[in-house]
Amino acid sequence: MSTTTGEPLKIAYSPCPNDTFVFDAWAHGRVPGAPALDVTFADIDLTNGMAERGELDVLKVSYAVLPWVLEEYALLPCGGALGRGCGPLVLTREPGLDLTGRTVAVPSERSTAYLLFRLWAADVLPEGVGKVVVLPFHEIMPAVRDGRVDAGLVIHEARFTYQDYGLHCLADMGEHWESTTGLPIPLGAIIARRSLGAERLRALAESARTSVRMAWDDPEASRPYVRAHAQELDPAVADQHIGLYVNEFTADLGDSGYAAVRGLLTRAAAEGLVPAIAPGSLDFPQG
């Protein structure tokens, strides 16, 4: 029996195990008092574009897209993906390949993965790569394996499966980020329209936080939803995926989480990769 209230909120998040795990209880009306959800499944490149166009009420997006959307959307302090040891990887067919002048496939030019890649490249590839092409993330490893691109920037469960494609990890973007900043790695954010108002935004954050905690309390309850949308993903890999990307920062960004987001966007703005964000634009309305 549903315990959700009011008109459904239009929300978009990915079909990846971490998102379906986090939102399972909420999407299925098990979070008491939470608004009903009208869910659209879309990969991160699509949700980033939806946010830039001001579509939908709530979206899972890349932290890297925030400088373009913070005027219309507020960052929720929970529900997203941020952590340690969970960064994007650069994969190649040949170990130790020099990427100078090479073609690299990325999941989105507005993704956090690509931003971390550009910060890494600024440090280690002074002459830069040759060409960047955008591919859906599930097409990247086959493209590298088949020689259609020289390297691929991968996210999500590819961390656990790239050896199955005969590929090598050239560099770990998260490792580089953590070693140079000491901060956790900001990947995906949950944002909601500012026009919903402070009270409703706080209620949304509480709904997301409760949904996460309900998933932790009863992991079996989310399994049908996770498996239904994980395509051909092995259940053990889906569990690894959830274990890595759903963590204490998902329940609450906290001081170090916010420091990581500010650090990423400040450093990227200093490199000319994103616009500078306005002071206070990351602040969440307090009750």
C-alpha positions in Angstrom: 0.0 0.0 0.0 1.4 3.4 -1.0 2.1 6.0 1.7 3.2 8.7 -0.7 1.3 12.0 -0.9 0.3 14.7 -3.4 0.9 15.0 -7.1 3.8 12.9 -8.4 7.2 14.6 -8.7 8.9 14.1 -12.0 12.3 12.6 -11.3 15.1 11.1 -13.5 17.9 8.9 -12.4 19.9 6.1 -14.0 19.0 2.4 -14.1 22.3 1.6 -12.4 22.2 -0.4 -9.2 23.2 2.4 -6.9 20.3 4.6 -8.0 17.7 1.9 -8.0 18.9 0.7 -4.6 18.7 4.3 -3.2 15.3 5.1 -4.6 13.6 1.7 -4.4 11.6 2.4 -1.2 10.6 5.9 -2.3 9.7 5.0 -5.8 7.5 2.2 -4.6 5.6 4.3 -2.0 7.2 2.8 1.1 8.6 6.1 2.5 5.9 7.5 4.8 4.7 10.9 3.8 7.0 11.2 0.8 5.7 12.6 -2.5 4.9 10.1 -5.2 7.5 9.8 -7.9 7.0 9.7 -11.7 10.3 8.1 -12.6 12.2 8.4 -15.9 15.3 6.2 -16.4 18.1 7.9 -18.3 21.9 7.7 -18.4 23.9 10.6 -16.9 24.5 12.4 -20.2 20.8 12.6 -20.7 20.0 13.7 -17.2 22.7 16.4 -17.3 21.0 17.7 -20.5 17.6 17.6 -18.8 18.9 19.7 -15.9 20.5 22.3 -18.3 17.1 22.6 -20.1 15.3 22.9 -16.8 13.2 19.8 -17.3 11.8 17.7 -14.4 11.6 18.4 -10.7 14.3 16.2 -9.3 17.3 14.8 -11.2 20.5 12.7 -10.6 23.2 14.6 -12.4 27.0 14.9 -12.5 28.5 17.3 -9.9 30.4 18.7 -12.9 27.1 20.1 -14.4 26.2 22.1 -11.2 27.8 25.4 -12.4 25.3 25.5 -15.3 22.2 24.6 -13.2 22.5 25.9 -9.7 20.4 29.0 -10.5 17.4 26.9 -11.0 18.2 23.8 -9.0 19.3 23.2 -5.4 21.8 20.5 -4.4 20.3 18.0 -2.0 22.6 17.0 0.8 21.9 13.3 0.3 21.0 10.6 -2.2 24.0 11.0 -4.5 27.3 9.3 -5.2 30.5 10.4 -3.5 33.2 8.4 -1.8 36.7 7.0 -1.7 38.3 4.4 -4.0 35.4 4.8 -6.5 36.8 7.0 -9.2 36.5 6.7 -13.0 39.3 4.7 -14.7 41.1 5.3 -18.0 41.3 1.9 -19.9 43.5 0.9 -22.8 44.2 -2.3 -24.8 47.9 -1.8 -24.2 49.3 -1.2 -20.8 51.2 2.1 -20.3 49.9 3.6 -23.6 50.9 7.3 -24.0 47.6 9.1 -24.6 49.2 12.2 -26.2 47.3 12.9 -29.4 45.1 9.8 -29.0 41.3 9.4 -29.2 39.5 8.9 -25.9 35.9 7.9 -25.4 34.1 9.5 -22.4 30.5 9.1 -21.1 29.6 12.8 -21.2 31.5 16.0 -21.7 29.6 17.5 -18.7 30.3 14.4 -16.5 32.3 14.5 -13.3 34.3 11.7 -14.8 35.4 13.9 -17.7 36.1 16.8 -15.4 38.4 14.6 -13.2 40.0 13.3 -16.4 40.7 16.8 -17.6 42.2 17.7 -14.2 44.4 14.5 -14.4 45.4 15.2 -18.0 46.4 18.8 -17.1 48.9 17.3 -14.7 50.3 14.3 -16.7 49.6 15.1 -20.4 50.9 18.6 -21.1 50.4 18.2 -24.8 46.9 16.8 -24.3 44.9 14.1 -26.0 44.0 14.3 -29.7 40.2 13.8 -29.7 37.4 13.1 -27.2 34.3 11.3 -28.3 31.1 10.8 -26.3 29.7 7.3 -26.1 27.0 5.8 -23.8 29.0 4.3 -20.9 28.1 0.7 -21.8 29.6 1.1 -25.3 33.0 2.4 -24.1 34.7 -0.8 -23.2 33.7 -2.6 -26.4 35.0 0.4 -28.4 38.4 0.2 -26.7 38.5 -3.6 -27.1 37.7 -3.4 -30.8 40.2 -0.6 -31.5 37.6 2.0 -32.4 39.1 4.4 -29.8 42.5 4.3 -28.2 41.3 4.7 -24.6 38.0 4.9 -22.6 37.0 6.7 -19.5 34.7 4.4 -17.6 32.5 4.6 -14.6 30.2 2.4 -12.5 30.5 -1.3 -12.6 33.2 -1.2 -15.4 35.7 -0.9 -12.4 34.8 -4.6 -11.7 34.5 -6.0 -15.2 37.1 -4.3 -17.5 39.5 -7.3 -17.3 36.7 -9.4 -19.0 37.3 -7.2 -22.1 41.1 -7.8 -22.0 41.7 -4.2 -21.0 44.2 -2.5 -18.8 43.8 0.3 -16.3 46.1 3.1 -17.4 45.1 5.5 -14.6 42.6 5.9 -11.8 41.1 9.4 -11.8 39.8 9.0 -8.2 43.2 7.9 -7.0 44.7 11.0 -8.6 42.0 13.2 -7.1 42.4 11.8 -3.6 46.2 11.9 -3.6 46.3 15.5 -4.7 43.4 16.8 -2.6 42.9 14.4 0.3 39.1 14.7 -0.4 36.5 12.1 -1.3 35.5 11.9 -4.9 32.3 13.7 -5.9 30.5 11.8 -8.7 26.7 12.1 -8.9 24.4 14.7 -7.2 20.7 14.9 -6.5 19.2 18.2 -7.4 15.7 19.6 -7.1 13.9 22.8 -8.4 14.4 25.8 -6.1 10.9 26.9 -7.0 9.5 24.0 -4.9 10.4 26.1 -1.9 12.6 25.5 1.1 10.1 23.5 3.1 9.4 21.1 0.3 13.1 20.8 -0.5 13.8 19.8 3.0 11.0 17.2 2.8 12.5 15.8 -0.4 15.9 15.5 1.3 14.4 13.7 4.2 12.5 11.4 1.8 15.8 10.5 0.0 17.6 10.0 3.3 14.9 7.7 4.6 14.8 5.7 1.3 18.6 5.1 1.6 18.3 4.0 5.2 15.4 1.7 4.4 17.4 0.1 1.7 20.3 -0.5 4.1 17.9 -1.9 6.7 16.3 -4.4 4.3 18.6 -4.9 1.2 16.5 -7.8 -0.1 13.5 -5.5 -0.6 15.3 -3.6 -3.3 16.7 -6.6 -5.2 13.8 -7.0 -7.7 14.0 -3.3 -8.7 17.8 -3.4 -8.9 17.8 -6.6 -11.0 15.0 -5.4 -13.3 17.0 -2.4 -14.4 20.6 -3.7 -14.2 20.3 -5.2 -17.7 22.8 -8.2 -18.0 24.8 -7.2 -14.9 25.8 -10.1 -12.7 24.1 -9.9 -9.3 27.4 -10.2 -7.5 28.7 -7.2 -9.5 25.6 -5.3 -8.8 26.2 -5.9 -5.1 29.8 -4.6 -5.4 28.5 -1.6 -7.3 26.0 -0.8 -4.5 28.6 -1.4 -1.8 31.0 1.0 -3.4 28.8 3.9 -4.4 26.1 3.9 -1.6 27.9 4.9 1.5 27.8 7.4 4.4 27.9 10.3 1.9 24.7 9.1 0.3 22.9 9.5 3.6 24.5 12.9 4.3 27.2 14.8 2.4 28.6 16.3 5.6 31.5 18.7 5.9 34.0 16.6 3.9 31.4 15.9 1.2 30.7 19.6 0.7 34.4 20.4 0.8 34.9 17.8 -2.0 32.2 19.4 -4.2 33.5 22.9 -3.6 37.1 21.7 -4.2 36.2 20.1 -7.5 34.2 23.1 -8.8 36.8 25.7 -7.6 39.7 23.8 -9.1 37.9 23.2 -12.3 36.9 26.9 -12.6 40.5 27.9 -11.9 41.5 25.7 -14.9 38.9 27.4 -17.0 36.9 24.1 -17.4 33.6 25.3 -15.8 32.1 28.7 -14.8 32.7 29.8 -11.3 29.8 29.2 -9.0 28.2 32.0 -7.0 28.9 32.2 -3.2 26.3 30.3 -1.2 24.9 28.5 -4.3 25.7 25.0 -2.8 24.0 25.9 0.5 20.9 23.9 1.3 17.9 25.7 3.0 17.9 25.0 6.7 14.7 24.6 8.8 
